[in-house]
Amino acid sequence: MKTNYLFLSIALVAILFASCEADDTSDIIINSTTNNNGGGSEETSNLIEIGGTKTEDFTLEIDKEYALTEALIMMDGTTLTIPLGTVIKASAGADVYVAISQGAKIIAEGTSSKPIVFTSNVATPNAGDWGGLIILGKAPVNSVAGGESTSTSEIGGLPYGGSHIEDNSGIIKYVRVEYSGGAADASSENNGFSFYGVGNGTTIEYIQAFEGKDDGIEFFGGTVNASFISVIGAQDDSVDWTEGFSGTLSNIYIEHGVEHDKGIEADGFNTDIGNNANPQFFSKPTINNVVILGRGSASGNEAIRLRAGTQGIFNNILIIGFEEGFDLDGDLGDSPTGQGVVDGNLQVNDVSFNDVLLNMKNDTEVIFTEENFITGDGNGTGTDYAVWKNGWTRN
């Protein structure tokens, strides 16, 4: 019997070699990287390359790893669907990003145990390795005349803005963006998450920007609401808004690294554009339940800067380890930030300062007291990050 098996084995091998000689298909070469959910690459598992401009729906497969090798742009009428637990590793470059155009949608629903992760595919990942996630909607922005007029994103040159307050760009839930913020030039920089004119029909919950080169999360106008926001190690501002943003942001945790700027930088209009002073309306979001953790009062930084006429209502804020808590900048003309305080449109309710040298700095040319701006000093508790961060965040 052993001899018969041996003859059979030899025959099978001969058949296989003959088949290979007759087959003119190319050899299969598999490029591979590991899935460590934290960037970097090694040779152990398959990556599927994605990118390009999509004019039809694009659905990723569950339990697959993807390599983003160029910009992935979803055009009007399409939907990008990303299943829970998906890891997308981006090649180096500011021109490598994911953009959801006006009229398109993203359905990215992770869970606390299986988040969706966008990260770097560089062997030793660093902030600024790649672009980031860009969402563009049809909600109002104050950088254009109004109606259905649109502005243009600084990355990708894509239109955004309009009159659709309840515009729906999809669902982003339990999504982490790492090592983003690559700069195209001195004035055009990616953020971890960029929301351009996004409407409040969009669902944004449990998002983290980790170790980004520019802002962690920025809102360019729009009405979208977002909750359970974590930003750790952003090298510019952690949360930024401009161009008339009017949504509600709730349960925010911000932690600064060695290189950082503001915890929150808030503009009533876009000071970088230079042609939209005296807009039809200013930014006026509602901000609830915030912890901003700095590196100590000796670091010389501000936790929150309010400028360019921004308005807003802050509720339940905890600021730890900054030289200044709130810095208000403005004037008596185009940037009436101080007037917002006097009129009751810019207020802080229930706040605590720990290791903060100066609670409020008034550089607005409008006279008001700290008591006019802040009520409930000592009552702020922030958000319970230890509870809602579990399983899906870095740090």
Secondary structure, 3 states (H helix, E strand, C coil): CHHHHHHHHHHHHHHHHHHHHHCCCCCCCCCEECCCCCCCCCCCEECEEEEEEECCCEECCCCCEEEEEEEEEECCCCEEEECCCCEEEECCECCCCEEECCCCEEEEECCCCCCEEEEECCCCCCCCCECCEEEECCCCCCCCCCCCCCEECCCCCCEECCCCCCCCCEEEEEEEEECCCCECCCCCECCCEEEECCCCCCEEEEEEEECCCCCCEEEECCCCCEEEEEEECCCCCCEEEECCCCCEEEEEEEECCCCCCCCEEEECCCCCCCCCCCCCCCCCCEEEEEEEECCCHHHCCEEEEEECCCCEEEEEEEEEEEEEEEEEECCCCCCCHHHHHHCCCEEEEEEEEEEEEEEEEEECCCCCCHHHHEEEECCCCCCCHHHHCCCCCCC
